[in-house]
Amino acid sequence: MDGKLQKPHHLILDGRERLLISGVADVESFDEHGVVCKTTQGNLLVRGSGLRVDKLSLEGGELSVEGKVDSMVYEDSAPSGGLWSRLFR
C-alpha cells in the first residue's frame, strides 16, 4: 500500500460516552477535560469531562476515548498556541 494514501477518517459517538476516531495521525495531548489529535481531515479538539484514552493505535490510525463528550471541533493547522489557547480557556 502506498504511504501517500490517506487513511479514511470517521467519528463514531456512542451515547456521548464512547468516541471512536479513525484516520488519526498523532495525539498532541490529552487529559480528563480534552483530547487534541491530528487527523487526516485536520486538528480535532474533543472536550468533555472524565475523558480517558481507552485505545490508541497510531499505526492503525485509531483512537478510542471514553467519558462524557461535550463537543468536537475541527481546526485548520494554526500557528503554535492557537489550538492550545482554545483548549485551556
PDB file of N, CA, C and O in Angstrom:
ATOM      1  N   MET A   1       0.845  -1.169   0.000  1.00  0.00           N
ATOM      2  CA  MET A   1       0.000   0.000   0.000  1.00  0.00           C
ATOM      3  C   MET A   1       0.891   1.233   0.000  1.00  0.00           C
ATOM      4  O   MET A   1       1.900   1.261   0.704  1.00  0.00           O
ATOM      5  N   ASP A   2       0.537   2.248  -0.774  1.00  0.00           N
ATOM      6  CA  ASP A   2       1.310   3.473  -0.899  1.00  0.00           C
ATOM      7  C   ASP A   2       1.178   4.304   0.363  1.00  0.00           C
ATOM      8  O   ASP A   2       0.062   4.548   0.821  1.00  0.00           O
ATOM      9  N   GLY A   3       2.305   4.750   0.945  1.00  0.00           N
ATOM     10  CA  GLY A   3       2.301   5.536   2.174  1.00  0.00           C
ATOM     11  C   GLY A   3       1.660   6.894   2.003  1.00  0.00           C
ATOM     12  O   GLY A   3       1.343   7.551   2.994  1.00  0.00           O
ATOM     13  N   LYS A   4       1.456   7.346   0.736  1.00  0.00           N
ATOM     14  CA  LYS A   4       0.868   8.659   0.497  1.00  0.00           C
ATOM     15  C   LYS A   4      -0.649   8.633   0.569  1.00  0.00           C
ATOM     16  O   LYS A   4      -1.276   9.690   0.641  1.00  0.00           O
ATOM     17  N   LEU A   5      -1.250   7.460   0.552  1.00  0.00           N
ATOM     18  CA  LEU A   5      -2.698   7.372   0.644  1.00  0.00           C
ATOM     19  C   LEU A   5      -3.147   7.749   2.051  1.00  0.00           C
ATOM     20  O   LEU A   5      -2.575   7.296   3.042  1.00  0.00           O
ATOM     21  N   GLN A   6      -4.187   8.590   2.122  1.00  0.00           N
ATOM     22  CA  GLN A   6      -4.709   8.982   3.421  1.00  0.00           C
ATOM     23  C   GLN A   6      -5.626   7.889   3.958  1.00  0.00           C
ATOM     24  O   GLN A   6      -6.390   7.270   3.217  1.00  0.00           O
ATOM     25  N   LYS A   7      -5.529   7.674   5.255  1.00  0.00           N
ATOM     26  CA  LYS A   7      -6.431   6.728   5.892  1.00  0.00           C
ATOM     27  C   LYS A   7      -7.799   7.385   6.010  1.00  0.00           C
ATOM     28  O   LYS A   7      -7.884   8.591   6.243  1.00  0.00           O
ATOM     29  N   PRO A   8      -8.868   6.615   5.854  1.00  0.00           N
ATOM     30  CA  PRO A   8     -10.204   7.196   5.988  1.00  0.00           C
ATOM     31  C   PRO A   8     -10.413   7.749   7.393  1.00  0.00           C
ATOM     32  O   PRO A   8      -9.899   7.209   8.372  1.00  0.00           O
ATOM     33  N   HIS A   9     -11.169   8.823   7.472  1.00  0.00           N
ATOM     34  CA  HIS A   9     -11.434   9.469   8.753  1.00  0.00           C
ATOM     35  C   HIS A   9     -12.916   9.346   9.079  1.00  0.00           C
ATOM     36  O   HIS A   9     -13.775   9.763   8.302  1.00  0.00           O
ATOM     37  N   HIS A  10     -13.201   8.762  10.249  1.00  0.00           N
ATOM     38  CA  HIS A  10     -14.580   8.598  10.700  1.00  0.00           C
ATOM     39  C   HIS A  10     -14.656   8.914  12.187  1.00  0.00           C
ATOM     40  O   HIS A  10     -13.708   8.682  12.937  1.00  0.00           O
ATOM     41  N   LEU A  11     -15.796   9.446  12.594  1.00  0.00           N
ATOM     42  CA  LEU A  11     -16.110   9.651  14.009  1.00  0.00           C
ATOM     43  C   LEU A  11     -17.366   8.852  14.317  1.00  0.00           C
ATOM     44  O   LEU A  11     -18.360   8.929  13.594  1.00  0.00           O
ATOM     45  N   ILE A  12     -17.312   8.088  15.393  1.00  0.00           N
ATOM     46  CA  ILE A  12     -18.498   7.373  15.863  1.00  0.00           C
ATOM     47  C   ILE A  12     -18.658   7.711  17.336  1.00  0.00           C
ATOM     48  O   ILE A  12     -17.817   7.352  18.160  1.00  0.00           O
ATOM     49  N   LEU A  13     -19.735   8.399  17.659  1.00  0.00           N
ATOM     50  CA  LEU A  13     -20.016   8.775  19.042  1.00  0.00           C
ATOM     51  C   LEU A  13     -21.184   7.926  19.521  1.00  0.00           C
ATOM     52  O   LEU A  13     -22.277   7.977  18.956  1.00  0.00           O
ATOM     53  N   ASP A  14     -20.942   7.146  20.566  1.00  0.00           N
ATOM     54  CA  ASP A  14     -21.947   6.237  21.111  1.00  0.00           C
ATOM     55  C   ASP A  14     -22.454   6.790  22.437  1.00  0.00           C
ATOM     56  O   ASP A  14     -21.799   6.651  23.469  1.00  0.00           O
ATOM     57  N   GLY A  15     -23.619   7.416  22.400  1.00  0.00           N
ATOM     58  CA  GLY A  15     -24.267   7.898  23.616  1.00  0.00           C
ATOM     59  C   GLY A  15     -23.481   8.942  24.393  1.00  0.00           C
ATOM     60  O   GLY A  15     -23.658   9.056  25.606  1.00  0.00           O
ATOM     61  N   ARG A  16     -22.623   9.704  23.736  1.00  0.00           N
ATOM     62  CA  ARG A  16     -21.775  10.728  24.364  1.00  0.00           C
ATOM     63  C   ARG A  16     -20.817  10.145  25.392  1.00  0.00           C
ATOM     64  O   ARG A  16     -20.209  10.892  26.159  1.00  0.00           O
ATOM     65  N   GLU A  17     -20.670   8.816  25.423  1.00  0.00           N
ATOM     66  CA  GLU A  17     -19.804   8.184  26.412  1.00  0.00           C
ATOM     67  C   GLU A  17     -18.611   7.465  25.799  1.00  0.00           C
ATOM     68  O   GLU A  17     -17.647   7.164  26.503  1.00  0.00           O
ATOM     69  N   ARG A  18     -18.656   7.186  24.512  1.00  0.00           N
ATOM     70  CA  ARG A  18     -17.554   6.482  23.843  1.00  0.00           C
ATOM     71  C   ARG A  18     -17.406   7.068  22.446  1.00  0.00           C
ATOM     72  O   ARG A  18     -18.359   7.099  21.667  1.00  0.00           O
ATOM     73  N   LEU A  19     -16.197   7.534  22.140  1.00  0.00           N
ATOM     74  CA  LEU A  19     -15.908   8.135  20.844  1.00  0.00           C
ATOM     75  C   LEU A  19     -14.831   7.322  20.151  1.00  0.00           C
ATOM     76  O   LEU A  19     -13.748   7.119  20.699  1.00  0.00           O
ATOM     77  N   LEU A  20     -15.128   6.857  18.950  1.00  0.00           N
ATOM     78  CA  LEU A  20     -14.170   6.122  18.137  1.00  0.00           C
ATOM     79  C   LEU A  20     -13.769   7.014  16.974  1.00  0.00           C
ATOM     80  O   LEU A  20     -14.629   7.520  16.253  1.00  0.00           O
ATOM     81  N   ILE A  21     -12.470   7.210  16.786  1.00  0.00           N
ATOM     82  CA  ILE A  21     -11.960   8.080  15.731  1.00  0.00           C
ATOM     83  C   ILE A  21     -10.987   7.274  14.881  1.00  0.00           C
ATOM     84  O   ILE A  21     -10.084   6.625  15.410  1.00  0.00           O
ATOM     85  N   SER A  22     -11.170   7.316  13.563  1.00  0.00           N
ATOM     86  CA  SER A  22     -10.200   6.699  12.656  1.00  0.00           C
ATOM     87  C   SER A  22      -9.549   7.804  11.844  1.00  0.00           C
ATOM     88  O   SER A  22     -10.068   8.918  11.768  1.00  0.00           O
ATOM     89  N   GLY A  23      -8.409   7.495  11.237  1.00  0.00           N
ATOM     90  CA  GLY A  23      -7.678   8.498  10.483  1.00  0.00           C
ATOM     91  C   GLY A  23      -6.847   9.403  11.373  1.00  0.00           C
ATOM     92  O   GLY A  23      -6.573  10.549  11.016  1.00  0.00           O
ATOM     93  N   VAL A  24      -6.441   8.892  12.540  1.00  0.00           N
ATOM     94  CA  VAL A  24      -5.647   9.675  13.496  1.00  0.00           C
ATOM     95  C   VAL A  24      -4.167   9.527  13.161  1.00  0.00           C
ATOM     96  O   VAL A  24      -3.655   8.413  13.047  1.00  0.00           O
ATOM     97  N   ALA A  25      -3.484  10.664  13.005  1.00  0.00           N
ATOM     98  CA  ALA A  25      -2.058  10.659  12.703  1.00  0.00           C
ATOM     99  C   ALA A  25      -1.215  10.831  13.961  1.00  0.00           C
ATOM    100  O   ALA A  25      -0.101  10.312  14.033  1.00  0.00           O
ATOM    101  N   ASP A  26      -1.737  11.560  14.962  1.00  0.00           N
ATOM    102  CA  ASP A  26      -0.981  11.822  16.184  1.00  0.00           C
ATOM    103  C   ASP A  26      -1.924  12.341  17.257  1.00  0.00           C
ATOM    104  O   ASP A  26      -2.954  12.941  16.950  1.00  0.00           O
ATOM    105  N   VAL A  27      -1.571  12.109  18.511  1.00  0.00           N
ATOM    106  CA  VAL A  27      -2.296  12.684  19.637  1.00  0.00           C
ATOM    107  C   VAL A  27      -1.357  13.681  20.291  1.00  0.00           C
ATOM    108  O   VAL A  27      -0.309  13.306  20.817  1.00  0.00           O
ATOM    109  N   GLU A  28      -1.735  14.954  20.258  1.00  0.00           N
ATOM    110  CA  GLU A  28      -0.885  16.019  20.779  1.00  0.00           C
ATOM    111  C   GLU A  28      -0.941  16.086  22.304  1.00  0.00           C
ATOM    112  O   GLU A  28       0.086  16.263  22.960  1.00  0.00           O
ATOM    113  N   SER A  29      -2.144  15.946  22.865  1.00  0.00           N
ATOM    114  CA  SER A  29      -2.285  15.991  24.320  1.00  0.00           C
ATOM    115  C   SER A  29      -3.633  15.397  24.710  1.00  0.00           C
ATOM    116  O   SER A  29      -4.552  15.287  23.897  1.00  0.00           O
ATOM    117  N   PHE A  30      -3.716  15.021  25.974  1.00  0.00           N
ATOM    118  CA  PHE A  30      -4.999  14.582  26.497  1.00  0.00           C
ATOM    119  C   PHE A  30      -4.977  14.676  28.018  1.00  0.00           C
ATOM    120  O   PHE A  30      -3.945  14.474  28.659  1.00  0.00           O
ATOM    121  N   ASP A  31      -6.121  14.981  28.566  1.00  0.00           N
ATOM    122  CA  ASP A  31      -6.351  14.927  29.999  1.00  0.00           C
ATOM    123  C   ASP A  31      -7.847  14.675  30.189  1.00  0.00           C
ATOM    124  O   ASP A  31      -8.550  14.394  29.218  1.00  0.00           O
ATOM    125  N   GLU A  32      -8.335  14.769  31.406  1.00  0.00           N
ATOM    126  CA  GLU A  32      -9.737  14.421  31.653  1.00  0.00           C
ATOM    127  C   GLU A  32     -10.727  15.422  31.068  1.00  0.00           C
ATOM    128  O   GLU A  32     -11.927  15.150  31.024  1.00  0.00           O
ATOM    129  N   HIS A  33     -10.232  16.592  30.613  1.00  0.00           N
ATOM    130  CA  HIS A  33     -11.117  17.618  30.059  1.00  0.00           C
ATOM    131  C   HIS A  33     -11.007  17.785  28.550  1.00  0.00           C
ATOM    132  O   HIS A  33     -11.863  18.428  27.942  1.00  0.00           O
ATOM    133  N   GLY A  34      -9.963  17.214  27.929  1.00  0.00           N
ATOM    134  CA  GLY A  34      -9.822  17.402  26.494  1.00  0.00           C
ATOM    135  C   GLY A  34      -8.800  16.487  25.857  1.00  0.00           C
ATOM    136  O   GLY A  34      -7.857  16.025  26.499  1.00  0.00           O
ATOM    137  N   VAL A  35      -9.013  16.238  24.578  1.00  0.00           N
ATOM    138  CA  VAL A  35      -8.091  15.453  23.766  1.00  0.00           C
ATOM    139  C   VAL A  35      -7.836  16.261  22.500  1.00  0.00           C
ATOM    140  O   VAL A  35      -8.775  16.711  21.843  1.00  0.00           O
ATOM    141  N   VAL A  36      -6.574  16.442  22.165  1.00  0.00           N
ATOM    142  CA  VAL A  36      -6.190  17.150  20.944  1.00  0.00           C
ATOM    143  C   VAL A  36      -5.460  16.152  20.062  1.00  0.00           C
ATOM    144  O   VAL A  36      -4.445  15.583  20.464  1.00  0.00           O
ATOM    145  N   CYS A  37      -5.981  15.940  18.854  1.00  0.00           N
ATOM    146  CA  CYS A  37      -5.327  14.996  17.952  1.00  0.00           C
ATOM    147  C   CYS A  37      -5.300  15.540  16.528  1.00  0.00           C
ATOM    148  O   CYS A  37      -6.137  16.347  16.124  1.00  0.00           O
ATOM    149  N   LYS A  38      -4.301  15.065  15.784  1.00  0.00           N
ATOM    150  CA  LYS A  38      -4.194  15.391  14.367  1.00  0.00           C
ATOM    151  C   LYS A  38      -4.835  14.249  13.598  1.00  0.00           C
ATOM    152  O   LYS A  38      -4.511  13.081  13.814  1.00  0.00           O
ATOM    153  N   THR A  39      -5.748  14.598  12.696  1.00  0.00           N
ATOM    154  CA  THR A  39      -6.388  13.598  11.867  1.00  0.00           C
ATOM    155  C   THR A  39      -6.095  13.909  10.393  1.00  0.00           C
ATOM    156  O   THR A  39      -5.517  14.947  10.071  1.00  0.00           O
ATOM    157  N   THR A  40      -6.492  13.018   9.531  1.00  0.00           N
ATOM    158  CA  THR A  40      -6.289  13.234   8.108  1.00  0.00           C
ATOM    159  C   THR A  40      -7.167  14.365   7.577  1.00  0.00           C
ATOM    160  O   THR A  40      -6.985  14.813   6.445  1.00  0.00           O
ATOM    161  N   GLN A  41      -8.117  14.826   8.390  1.00  0.00           N
ATOM    162  CA  GLN A  41      -9.009  15.914   7.984  1.00  0.00           C
ATOM    163  C   GLN A  41      -8.750  17.207   8.761  1.00  0.00           C
ATOM    164  O   GLN A  41      -9.527  18.156   8.646  1.00  0.00           O
ATOM    165  N   GLY A  42      -7.679  17.262   9.545  1.00  0.00           N
ATOM    166  CA  GLY A  42      -7.352  18.460  10.319  1.00  0.00           C
ATOM    167  C   GLY A  42      -7.234  18.148  11.797  1.00  0.00           C
ATOM    168  O   GLY A  42      -7.442  17.013  12.228  1.00  0.00           O
ATOM    169  N   ASN A  43      -6.897  19.175  12.568  1.00  0.00           N
ATOM    170  CA  ASN A  43      -6.778  19.029  14.021  1.00  0.00           C
ATOM    171  C   ASN A  43      -8.166  18.908  14.628  1.00  0.00           C
ATOM    172  O   ASN A  43      -9.086  19.637  14.256  1.00  0.00           O
ATOM    173  N   LEU A  44      -8.305  17.985  15.559  1.00  0.00           N
ATOM    174  CA  LEU A  44      -9.588  17.750  16.213  1.00  0.00           C
ATOM    175  C   LEU A  44      -9.423  17.952  17.710  1.00  0.00           C
ATOM    176  O   LEU A  44      -8.530  17.376  18.331  1.00  0.00           O
ATOM    177  N   LEU A  45     -10.294  18.777  18.282  1.00  0.00           N
ATOM    178  CA  LEU A  45     -10.315  19.039  19.710  1.00  0.00           C
ATOM    179  C   LEU A  45     -11.598  18.446  20.277  1.00  0.00           C
ATOM    180  O   LEU A  45     -12.699  18.818  19.870  1.00  0.00           O
ATOM    181  N   VAL A  46     -11.449  17.525  21.216  1.00  0.00           N
ATOM    182  CA  VAL A  46     -12.595  16.906  21.880  1.00  0.00           C
ATOM    183  C   VAL A  46     -12.607  17.418  23.308  1.00  0.00           C
ATOM    184  O   VAL A  46     -11.611  17.301  24.022  1.00  0.00           O
ATOM    185  N   ARG A  47     -13.738  17.988  23.731  1.00  0.00           N
ATOM    186  CA  ARG A  47     -13.875  18.487  25.105  1.00  0.00           C
ATOM    187  C   ARG A  47     -14.935  17.675  25.831  1.00  0.00           C
ATOM    188  O   ARG A  47     -15.880  17.163  25.230  1.00  0.00           O
ATOM    189  N   GLY A  48     -14.750  17.572  27.146  1.00  0.00           N
ATOM    190  CA  GLY A  48     -15.713  16.849  27.948  1.00  0.00           C
ATOM    191  C   GLY A  48     -15.249  16.746  29.383  1.00  0.00           C
ATOM    192  O   GLY A  48     -14.474  17.577  29.855  1.00  0.00           O
ATOM    193  N   SER A  49     -15.722  15.724  30.076  1.00  0.00           N
ATOM    194  CA  SER A  49     -15.314  15.500  31.465  1.00  0.00           C
ATOM    195  C   SER A  49     -15.089  14.012  31.675  1.00  0.00           C
ATOM    196  O   SER A  49     -15.767  13.168  31.088  1.00  0.00           O
ATOM    197  N   GLY A  50     -14.134  13.720  32.517  1.00  0.00           N
ATOM    198  CA  GLY A  50     -13.802  12.327  32.789  1.00  0.00           C
ATOM    199  C   GLY A  50     -13.277  11.596  31.566  1.00  0.00           C
ATOM    200  O   GLY A  50     -13.419  10.377  31.465  1.00  0.00           O
ATOM    201  N   LEU A  51     -12.674  12.323  30.639  1.00  0.00           N
ATOM    202  CA  LEU A  51     -12.185  11.701  29.408  1.00  0.00           C
ATOM    203  C   LEU A  51     -10.929  10.893  29.678  1.00  0.00           C
ATOM    204  O   LEU A  51     -10.073  11.286  30.471  1.00  0.00           O
ATOM    205  N   ARG A  52     -10.840   9.763  29.007  1.00  0.00           N
ATOM    206  CA  ARG A  52      -9.624   8.963  29.072  1.00  0.00           C
ATOM    207  C   ARG A  52      -9.448   8.235  27.754  1.00  0.00           C
ATOM    208  O   ARG A  52     -10.417   7.834  27.109  1.00  0.00           O
ATOM    209  N   VAL A  53      -8.192   8.075  27.369  1.00  0.00           N
ATOM    210  CA  VAL A  53      -7.879   7.348  26.145  1.00  0.00           C
ATOM    211  C   VAL A  53      -7.961   5.862  26.470  1.00  0.00           C
ATOM    212  O   VAL A  53      -7.195   5.349  27.286  1.00  0.00           O
ATOM    213  N   ASP A  54      -8.891   5.184  25.825  1.00  0.00           N
ATOM    214  CA  ASP A  54      -9.099   3.762  26.067  1.00  0.00           C
ATOM    215  C   ASP A  54      -8.193   2.922  25.168  1.00  0.00           C
ATOM    216  O   ASP A  54      -7.647   1.907  25.599  1.00  0.00           O
ATOM    217  N   LYS A  55      -8.038   3.354  23.913  1.00  0.00           N
ATOM    218  CA  LYS A  55      -7.233   2.609  22.951  1.00  0.00           C
ATOM    219  C   LYS A  55      -6.597   3.604  21.992  1.00  0.00           C
ATOM    220  O   LYS A  55      -7.249   4.540  21.531  1.00  0.00           O
ATOM    221  N   LEU A  56      -5.318   3.393  21.694  1.00  0.00           N
ATOM    222  CA  LEU A  56      -4.618   4.234  20.736  1.00  0.00           C
ATOM    223  C   LEU A  56      -3.734   3.361  19.868  1.00  0.00           C
ATOM    224  O   LEU A  56      -2.893   2.616  20.372  1.00  0.00           O
ATOM    225  N   SER A  57      -3.926   3.454  18.570  1.00  0.00           N
ATOM    226  CA  SER A  57      -3.087   2.746  17.612  1.00  0.00           C
ATOM    227  C   SER A  57      -2.745   3.724  16.497  1.00  0.00           C
ATOM    228  O   SER A  57      -3.513   3.887  15.549  1.00  0.00           O
ATOM    229  N   LEU A  58      -1.586   4.375  16.612  1.00  0.00           N
ATOM    230  CA  LEU A  58      -1.184   5.316  15.569  1.00  0.00           C
ATOM    231  C   LEU A  58      -0.859   4.582  14.277  1.00  0.00           C
ATOM    232  O   LEU A  58      -1.064   5.112  13.185  1.00  0.00           O
ATOM    233  N   GLU A  59      -0.354   3.366  14.404  1.00  0.00           N
ATOM    234  CA  GLU A  59      -0.067   2.562  13.218  1.00  0.00           C
ATOM    235  C   GLU A  59      -1.341   2.284  12.432  1.00  0.00           C
ATOM    236  O   GLU A  59      -1.343   2.329  11.202  1.00  0.00           O
ATOM    237  N   GLY A  60      -2.420   1.996  13.146  1.00  0.00           N
ATOM    238  CA  GLY A  60      -3.714   1.753  12.505  1.00  0.00           C
ATOM    239  C   GLY A  60      -4.538   3.009  12.353  1.00  0.00           C
ATOM    240  O   GLY A  60      -5.575   2.990  11.690  1.00  0.00           O
ATOM    241  N   GLY A  61      -4.091   4.120  12.965  1.00  0.00           N
ATOM    242  CA  GLY A  61      -4.805   5.384  12.863  1.00  0.00           C
ATOM    243  C   GLY A  61      -6.101   5.415  13.641  1.00  0.00           C
ATOM    244  O   GLY A  61      -7.047   6.091  13.237  1.00  0.00           O
ATOM    245  N   GLU A  62      -6.165   4.682  14.771  1.00  0.00           N
ATOM    246  CA  GLU A  62      -7.407   4.601  15.536  1.00  0.00           C
ATOM    247  C   GLU A  62      -7.225   5.092  16.958  1.00  0.00           C
ATOM    248  O   GLU A  62      -6.190   4.866  17.586  1.00  0.00           O
ATOM    249  N   LEU A  63      -8.254   5.770  17.455  1.00  0.00           N
ATOM    250  CA  LEU A  63      -8.269   6.296  18.820  1.00  0.00           C
ATOM    251  C   LEU A  63      -9.653   6.062  19.401  1.00  0.00           C
ATOM    252  O   LEU A  63     -10.664   6.308  18.744  1.00  0.00           O
ATOM    253  N   SER A  64      -9.686   5.585  20.637  1.00  0.00           N
ATOM    254  CA  SER A  64     -10.943   5.390  21.350  1.00  0.00           C
ATOM    255  C   SER A  64     -10.876   6.198  22.640  1.00  0.00           C
ATOM    256  O   SER A  64      -9.929   6.064  23.416  1.00  0.00           O
ATOM    257  N   VAL A  65     -11.884   7.038  22.866  1.00  0.00           N
ATOM    258  CA  VAL A  65     -11.947   7.891  24.056  1.00  0.00           C
ATOM    259  C   VAL A  65     -13.229   7.569  24.802  1.00  0.00           C
ATOM    260  O   VAL A  65     -14.298   7.451  24.202  1.00  0.00           O
ATOM    261  N   GLU A  66     -13.113   7.430  26.109  1.00  0.00           N
ATOM    262  CA  GLU A  66     -14.293   7.196  26.943  1.00  0.00           C
ATOM    263  C   GLU A  66     -14.444   8.337  27.930  1.00  0.00           C
ATOM    264  O   GLU A  66     -13.458   8.969  28.309  1.00  0.00           O
ATOM    265  N   GLY A  67     -15.674   8.601  28.347  1.00  0.00           N
ATOM    266  CA  GLY A  67     -16.009   9.689  29.261  1.00  0.00           C
ATOM    267  C   GLY A  67     -17.156  10.474  28.651  1.00  0.00           C
ATOM    268  O   GLY A  67     -17.702  10.076  27.622  1.00  0.00           O
ATOM    269  N   LYS A  68     -17.530  11.588  29.275  1.00  0.00           N
ATOM    270  CA  LYS A  68     -18.631  12.403  28.763  1.00  0.00           C
ATOM    271  C   LYS A  68     -18.095  13.392  27.730  1.00  0.00           C
ATOM    272  O   LYS A  68     -17.301  14.273  28.061  1.00  0.00           O
ATOM    273  N   VAL A  69     -18.530  13.242  26.483  1.00  0.00           N
ATOM    274  CA  VAL A  69     -18.104  14.122  25.394  1.00  0.00           C
ATOM    275  C   VAL A  69     -19.088  15.281  25.290  1.00  0.00           C
ATOM    276  O   VAL A  69     -20.289  15.078  25.107  1.00  0.00           O
ATOM    277  N   ASP A  70     -18.557  16.511  25.412  1.00  0.00           N
ATOM    278  CA  ASP A  70     -19.395  17.707  25.305  1.00  0.00           C
ATOM    279  C   ASP A  70     -19.316  18.353  23.933  1.00  0.00           C
ATOM    280  O   ASP A  70     -20.309  18.891  23.443  1.00  0.00           O
ATOM    281  N   SER A  71     -18.133  18.307  23.301  1.00  0.00           N
ATOM    282  CA  SER A  71     -18.004  18.922  21.977  1.00  0.00           C
ATOM    283  C   SER A  71     -16.823  18.344  21.212  1.00  0.00           C
ATOM    284  O   SER A  71     -15.879  17.800  21.783  1.00  0.00           O
ATOM    285  N   MET A  72     -16.918  18.488  19.887  1.00  0.00           N
ATOM    286  CA  MET A  72     -15.837  18.090  18.982  1.00  0.00           C
ATOM    287  C   MET A  72     -15.699  19.223  17.976  1.00  0.00           C
ATOM    288  O   MET A  72     -16.677  19.604  17.332  1.00  0.00           O
ATOM    289  N   VAL A  73     -14.497  19.762  17.836  1.00  0.00           N
ATOM    290  CA  VAL A  73     -14.271  20.909  16.957  1.00  0.00           C
ATOM    291  C   VAL A  73     -13.040  20.649  16.108  1.00  0.00           C
ATOM    292  O   VAL A  73     -11.999  20.232  16.616  1.00  0.00           O
ATOM    293  N   TYR A  74     -13.167  20.901  14.795  1.00  0.00           N
ATOM    294  CA  TYR A  74     -12.025  20.815  13.895  1.00  0.00           C
ATOM    295  C   TYR A  74     -11.421  22.202  13.739  1.00  0.00           C
ATOM    296  O   TYR A  74     -12.127  23.209  13.695  1.00  0.00           O
ATOM    297  N   GLU A  75     -10.096  22.227  13.657  1.00  0.00           N
ATOM    298  CA  GLU A  75      -9.395  23.470  13.379  1.00  0.00           C
ATOM    299  C   GLU A  75      -8.354  23.201  12.317  1.00  0.00           C
ATOM    300  O   GLU A  75      -7.738  22.135  12.286  1.00  0.00           O
ATOM    301  N   ASP A  76      -8.164  24.173  11.450  1.00  0.00           N
ATOM    302  CA  ASP A  76      -7.084  24.078  10.481  1.00  0.00           C
ATOM    303  C   ASP A  76      -5.783  24.227  11.232  1.00  0.00           C
ATOM    304  O   ASP A  76      -5.763  24.749  12.346  1.00  0.00           O
ATOM    305  N   SER A  77      -4.692  23.772  10.633  1.00  0.00           N
ATOM    306  CA  SER A  77      -3.389  23.955  11.252  1.00  0.00           C
ATOM    307  C   SER A  77      -3.181  25.439  11.482  1.00  0.00           C
ATOM    308  O   SER A  77      -3.351  26.249  10.570  1.00  0.00           O
ATOM    309  N   ALA A  78      -2.816  25.792  12.698  1.00  0.00           N
ATOM    310  CA  ALA A  78      -2.661  27.197  13.071  1.00  0.00           C
ATOM    311  C   ALA A  78      -1.290  27.401  13.674  1.00  0.00           C
ATOM    312  O   ALA A  78      -0.640  26.436  14.077  1.00  0.00           O
ATOM    313  N   PRO A  79      -0.837  28.648  13.743  1.00  0.00           N
ATOM    314  CA  PRO A  79       0.432  28.896  14.423  1.00  0.00           C
ATOM    315  C   PRO A  79       0.382  28.368  15.844  1.00  0.00           C
ATOM    316  O   PRO A  79      -0.692  28.281  16.439  1.00  0.00           O
ATOM    317  N   SER A  80       1.536  28.014  16.393  1.00  0.00           N
ATOM    318  CA  SER A  80       1.561  27.393  17.713  1.00  0.00           C
ATOM    319  C   SER A  80       0.849  28.270  18.725  1.00  0.00           C
ATOM    320  O   SER A  80       0.967  29.495  18.705  1.00  0.00           O
ATOM    321  N   GLY A  81       0.117  27.626  19.598  1.00  0.00           N
ATOM    322  CA  GLY A  81      -0.630  28.340  20.621  1.00  0.00           C
ATOM    323  C   GLY A  81      -2.100  28.472  20.270  1.00  0.00           C
ATOM    324  O   GLY A  81      -2.925  28.581  21.177  1.00  0.00           O
ATOM    325  N   GLY A  82      -2.465  28.466  18.995  1.00  0.00           N
ATOM    326  CA  GLY A  82      -3.857  28.644  18.614  1.00  0.00           C
ATOM    327  C   GLY A  82      -4.764  27.562  19.171  1.00  0.00           C
ATOM    328  O   GLY A  82      -5.776  27.854  19.808  1.00  0.00           O
ATOM    329  N   LEU A  83      -4.400  26.324  18.930  1.00  0.00           N
ATOM    330  CA  LEU A  83      -5.204  25.213  19.412  1.00  0.00           C
ATOM    331  C   LEU A  83      -5.105  25.090  20.925  1.00  0.00           C
ATOM    332  O   LEU A  83      -6.101  24.824  21.598  1.00  0.00           O
ATOM    333  N   TRP A  84      -3.907  25.282  21.456  1.00  0.00           N
ATOM    334  CA  TRP A  84      -3.692  25.173  22.900  1.00  0.00           C
ATOM    335  C   TRP A  84      -4.462  26.241  23.656  1.00  0.00           C
ATOM    336  O   TRP A  84      -5.056  25.957  24.696  1.00  0.00           O
ATOM    337  N   SER A  85      -4.462  27.458  23.150  1.00  0.00           N
ATOM    338  CA  SER A  85      -5.147  28.535  23.865  1.00  0.00           C
ATOM    339  C   SER A  85      -6.639  28.278  23.932  1.00  0.00           C
ATOM    340  O   SER A  85      -7.284  28.634  24.918  1.00  0.00           O
ATOM    341  N   ARG A  86      -7.200  27.662  22.892  1.00  0.00           N
ATOM    342  CA  ARG A  86      -8.626  27.354  22.923  1.00  0.00           C
ATOM    343  C   ARG A  86      -8.930  26.200  23.875  1.00  0.00           C
ATOM    344  O   ARG A  86      -9.982  26.175  24.513  1.00  0.00           O
ATOM    345  N   LEU A  87      -8.011  25.252  23.966  1.00  0.00           N
ATOM    346  CA  LEU A  87      -8.219  24.098  24.843  1.00  0.00           C
ATOM    347  C   LEU A  87      -8.256  24.519  26.310  1.00  0.00           C
ATOM    348  O   LEU A  87      -9.066  24.011  27.086  1.00  0.00           O
ATOM    349  N   PHE A  88      -7.380  25.443  26.686  1.00  0.00           N
ATOM    350  CA  PHE A  88      -7.252  25.799  28.102  1.00  0.00           C
ATOM    351  C   PHE A  88      -7.902  27.121  28.449  1.00  0.00           C
ATOM    352  O   PHE A  88      -7.421  27.818  29.343  1.00  0.00           O
ATOM    353  N   ARG A  89      -8.981  27.492  27.773  1.00  0.00           N
ATOM    354  CA  ARG A  89      -9.739  28.705  28.117  1.00  0.00           C
ATOM    355  C   ARG A  89     -10.469  28.511  29.402  1.00  0.00           C
ATOM    356  O   ARG A  89     -11.164  29.419  29.860  1.00  0.00           O
TER     357      ARG A  89
END
